[in-house]
Amino acid sequence: MAKIGIFFGTDTGRTRLVAKQIAKKLGEAADAPVNIGRTSLEAFLAYDSLIVGSPTLGDGELPGESTGLSQPSWEEFLPQLVEADLNGKTIAIFGLGDQKKYAGEFVDAIGLLHDAFAARGARVVGRWPTAGYEFEASKAVDGDDFLGLAIDQHHQALLTESRIDAWLDQIRPELLP
């Protein structure tokens, strides 16, 4: 059975911790999470099923060197995908954000990643309901759903594990046909 690749961008390390939590829950079905700034395009494209994660920084930005990170992240990785054909790839997205402090761009990174992967032919799965969150706006919202799993470790940390469990129950059949 092919394994699921897990890739994340991070600023403070919270996204890495959530990626590790997801990997642990998937067990042998997933490889160890990899920081997107420390991988190659070839390693990323080697997987047919992926889980990707990112925090939203500043004014709704992906992490990267222009946002103050000392190493490359999603901002530097995504341009490598310009010529990539992601048809046949299934991708689920999770994002971390602060729905109170950044209510106007809560988990925008989910939307940015979704658009980048969908534009290149990937099948994006793992929508998550917006019910239970309090925010003003997000590029990650379509109708009544986020385009991936929204995590707020600042204000709803006690809900993280149950949300991950429910989301994995939903996406596991899509990622492991």
Order of alpha helices (4+ residues) and beta strands (2+ residues): beta-alpha-beta-alpha-beta-alpha-beta-alpha-beta-beta-beta-beta-beta-alpha
